C-alpha cells in the first residue's frame, strides 16, 4: 500500500494510533516520518525532528532505535552523525494496517 492518497494515509495513521507496541511519542514520531517522506525516504536532521515532534533528543533517539528494531524503518548510517535519513519499510507499515483491520473486525463481530 503505497502512500498515494489521503484515504490510505488516514487508515495508516489510525492503525498507528491503535498499535499498542508503540508509545504515544513513538506513534507521533512515526507519523511525522511518514508525513515528510518522499517515496518512503526520509531525509532530515535530529534538530528538525525535534522541532516537528516537540520531543527531546533522547526521546527521539529512543523512538528511532525502537522503530528500527521493530523493522518499521531502516536508518542510514553516516560516520559521526546519529541520524540523517531513514527508509520507511512499506511491508511493516502494511502489517500495522492489517493488524489494525483484523482487530477491528474481531471487535466488530463481538458486538
N, C-alpha and C positions, 0 to 999 in steps of 0.2 A: 504494500500500500504506500506508494509514494505520496508525499505531502503536496498534492497538486491543488486540491480545492479546500475551501473553508470547512465543508462538512466533515471531511476526513480528519482535518486538524482538530476540529471541535470534538470529534469522537475520541481521538488520541488524547487530548487534554483531559477529557472526562475520565478516560481509562487511567491515566496517570494519577489523577486526583483520588481514585479509588484503589490504587496499587499499594497495598499495605506494607510492602517491603521497604518503601522509602519514607523518610520523614517529610514534613511539610517543606522544609528548606531544600531538601534534595529534589522534591517534586517541582518546586519553583525554579530551581537551577536547571533542571532538565527541560522545562517548558521554555525558559529563556534561550537555552542552546538550540532548541528546535526553531524558535522564532528567528534567530539570527543566522541560521544555517542556510547555505546555498548548495543545492544538490547534496544535502546531508553532510557537508563540510562546514565546520565552524572555525573561523579564524578570528581570534580575539585575545585580549590580554586579561590577566587576573584583575588589573585595575578597572578595566571596562566591565568585567563580570561583577566586580564589587559594586560598581555604580548601578548596574542594571538590576541586581538582585537585592541590594541593600543588606548584604550579608558580610560577615567578617572574612578575612583571608583564610583563617583556619577552617571556618565552616565551608567555604568554597573548596579548599584543598581536600577536606574530608569527603565532601559530596562528590567531587570529581573522582577521587580514588574509589569510592563505592560504585559509582556509575560504571567505571572501567572494570572493576572486579566482577560486577554483575553482567558485563558484556553489552551494556547499552551504548557505550562509547569506546572508541579506541583513541587514546591520547598519543599525539605525535611527540616523539622525544627529541628535544633540542638540548644540546650541551649548555649547561648553566642556566637554563630557563625552565621554571616549573611547568608553565603552561602557555602555549601559543596557539594551538589548534587541536581539534579532535574530529574524528569521523563518527557520525551517528550510525549505529548499526541497525539498519532497517528491519532485519529479521527479528531482533529483540523488541523493537518498537511494535512490530506486528503482533508478537507474542503477548505483549502487555494488553493490547486491544482484545485479542482472542480470550485471554483470561477474564477480562472485564465482561465481555459479552456472555461467556459461559456462566459466570457467577450471576450476572443479571438475569439470565434465562432461568436458572435454577431457583433464584429468589422469586421470580415472577410465577413459576409453576407452583410454588408453595403457598401462594395466596389463595 
